[in-house]
Amino acid sequence: MEYASFIVCCVVVAVLVLILVILYSIMFGKIFHWVFISPFTRGALRRKAQRLGNVAGRPKNDIVRILGKPNVISYTPNGEVCRWRSQRYMIEMIFVGDICRGVTAEIVT
């Protein structure tokens, strides 16, 4: 009987340690990202979009080279709508053919 309770106790301790390790790794990963990585990447998409300046009349290749590949592409009767998103910023532009007609939406949170 004493041996069985020892085994149960060891299993409970092992499960608790495993849970703590998993929680620690999740928390440490988020804290590490928030403290060391996030300050350098915060607002990167917005800064790139601001660096573009007036986008009307610019070729799509120029914009994609600076902002990267769009997260969402929608096709409408008026043209192709491309949307770039980051955690706190979103910009949407409309293209007719390969030429940008302008920014249709911009959201900063």
N, C-alpha and C positions, 0 to 999 in steps of 0.2 A: 504494500500500500504506500509506503513511504517513497519507494522508487517511482511509482506512477505520478505522485504529486510533484516530485522533482522534475520529471519530464514535462508535465503540464506547465510548471512554473518557467522552465527554460523556453518552451514554445511561446508563452505569453511575452516573455522578455524579448525574444528574437523578433516577434511581430511588432512590438512597440519600438524597438530600435530601427527596424526597417521603415516604419511609418515616420519616425523622426528624421531618418536620413532622406527620405523622399521629400518631406516638407522643407527640410533645410536646403536641399538642392534647388527646389522650386523658388524658395525665398531668396537664396543667395544669387541665383541666376537673375532674378528680377532686380534685386538691389544692385548687383554688379552692373547690369545694363543701365539702370537709371542713373547711377553715380558716375560711371566711367565712359559709357558709350553715348548715351542719349544727349548730353549737352553739346556734343560735337555734330550730331546729325539733326538736332531739332531745327526745324525751319529750312532745311536744305532745299526742298522742292520750291518753297516760296521764294527763297533767294534766287534760285535759278530762273523762276518765272519772272521775277522783277528784273533780272539781268537781261531778259529777252527784250524788254521794252514793248513798243507797239508791234503786235504780231500780225496785224492786218496786212495782207499782201505777201507775207513771207511763205516760202515753200515748207511743206510738211517735214521734209528731211532735216532742215535746219532746226526746227522746233524739237523733233524727236531726238536729234543728236544732243541737245542741251538738257531736255527734261527726261529723256529716257522713253522707253516704250509705254504707251498709254495703258492704264489699268482696264479701261472700258472703251469699246468702240461701238457706237450705235449708228445705224443708217436710217436717215429720214429723207423725205422728199426734197428737203432743202439742202441736203448734203450729208457729209459724214461728221458725226460728233465724237470727239475724242475727249476722254476725261482722265486726268492724272490726280491721284489721291495720295496723301500721306496721313499721318495720324491726326494732324491738326489743320490741314490745308487741302483744298480741292480747287482745281481749275478745269474748266471745260471750254473747248474751242470748237468752232465749226469750220469744216474744210469743204470747198467745192473743187472737185478735181484734186489737185495737189497743192492748192493755194489756200491759206488760212483767211477766213473772212472776219475773224475777230473772236474775242472772248465772250462766251454766252453766259457763263456763271463763274463766280469766284467766291469761295467761302473760307473764312478764317475762324477757327474756334479757339 
